[in-house]
């Protein structure tokens, strides 16, 4: 949608949290994974937070996003669209493991 003439109404403010714990198999290591990221909507409209922690045996990812308002004006539509695109990009990220040479 190019332009929006009406506000976006979610009906309520809301948030989502996803926690992922990946056990790295013995003999492998994670060489590529999503990096920590924090993004915010203007006017305290919401936030995205991705926290990643890794060690030799596991990779932990925590993704939280919140929408702190129930109604966003039509002027905020482009920001909301990009906000959702960022959530999708984070959720489509890959973890790459390689076998450690013995």
C-alpha positions as CSV (number, residue, x, y, z in Angstrom):
1,X,0.0,0.0,0.0
2,X,1.6,3.3,-1.1
3,X,-0.4,5.7,1.1
4,X,-2.7,5.1,4.0
5,X,-5.6,7.4,4.8
6,X,-6.8,5.8,8.1
7,X,-5.0,4.9,11.3
8,X,-3.7,1.4,12.1
9,X,-5.7,0.1,15.0
10,X,-4.4,-3.1,16.7
11,X,-7.1,-2.8,19.4
12,X,-4.5,-3.0,22.2
13,X,-0.8,-2.5,22.9
14,X,1.0,-5.8,22.6
15,X,4.3,-7.6,22.7
16,X,5.9,-10.9,21.7
17,X,8.9,-12.7,23.0
18,X,10.7,-15.7,21.5
19,X,13.6,-17.6,23.2
20,X,15.6,-20.0,21.1
21,X,18.3,-22.2,22.6
22,X,20.4,-24.1,20.0
23,X,22.7,-26.9,21.3
24,X,25.8,-26.9,19.1
25,X,26.8,-30.5,18.4
26,X,30.2,-31.7,19.6
27,X,32.8,-31.2,16.8
28,X,31.0,-28.1,15.4
29,X,31.2,-24.4,16.0
30,X,28.9,-21.5,15.1
31,X,30.6,-19.1,12.7
32,X,27.7,-17.0,11.7
33,X,24.5,-16.0,13.5
34,X,22.4,-12.9,14.1
35,X,24.0,-10.1,16.0
36,X,22.5,-8.0,18.8
37,X,20.1,-5.4,17.6
38,X,17.8,-2.7,19.1
39,X,15.4,-0.6,17.0
40,X,12.7,1.8,18.0
41,X,9.6,3.3,16.5
42,X,9.3,7.1,16.7
43,X,7.3,8.6,19.6
44,X,7.9,5.6,21.8
45,X,5.7,3.6,19.5
46,X,7.6,0.3,20.0
47,X,10.9,-1.5,20.1
48,X,12.6,-4.6,18.7
49,X,15.4,-6.2,20.7
50,X,17.5,-9.1,19.6
51,X,20.0,-10.5,22.1
52,X,22.4,-13.3,21.1
53,X,24.7,-15.1,23.4
54,X,27.1,-17.9,22.3
55,X,29.6,-20.2,23.7
56,X,31.2,-23.4,22.5
57,X,28.2,-25.6,23.3
58,X,25.1,-23.4,22.7
59,X,23.7,-20.4,21.0
60,X,20.9,-18.5,22.8
61,X,18.7,-16.0,21.0
62,X,16.0,-13.8,22.6
63,X,13.8,-11.7,20.3
64,X,11.3,-9.3,21.8
65,X,9.2,-6.7,20.1
66,X,6.5,-4.5,21.5
67,X,3.9,-2.1,20.2
68,X,3.3,0.4,23.0
69,X,0.3,2.0,21.4
70,X,-3.0,0.4,20.2
71,X,-3.5,3.0,17.5
72,X,-0.9,4.4,15.1
73,X,-1.8,7.4,12.9
74,X,-1.7,7.1,9.1
75,X,1.5,9.3,9.2
76,X,3.2,6.5,11.2
77,X,2.3,3.8,8.7
78,X,5.6,3.8,6.8
79,X,7.5,3.4,10.1
80,X,5.2,0.5,11.1
81,X,5.8,-1.1,7.7
82,X,9.5,-0.9,8.1
83,X,9.3,-2.1,11.7
84,X,7.5,-5.3,10.5
85,X,10.1,-5.7,7.7
86,X,12.8,-5.6,10.3
87,X,11.1,-8.3,12.5
88,X,10.8,-10.5,9.4
89,X,14.4,-10.0,8.5
90,X,15.5,-10.9,12.0
91,X,13.3,-14.0,12.0
92,X,14.7,-15.1,8.6
93,X,18.3,-14.9,9.8
94,X,20.5,-18.0,9.6
95,X,22.9,-19.7,11.9
96,X,25.8,-21.3,10.2
97,X,27.7,-24.2,11.8
98,X,31.0,-25.7,10.5
99,X,32.7,-28.9,11.4
100,X,35.9,-28.4,13.4
101,X,38.8,-30.2,11.8
102,X,40.3,-32.7,14.2
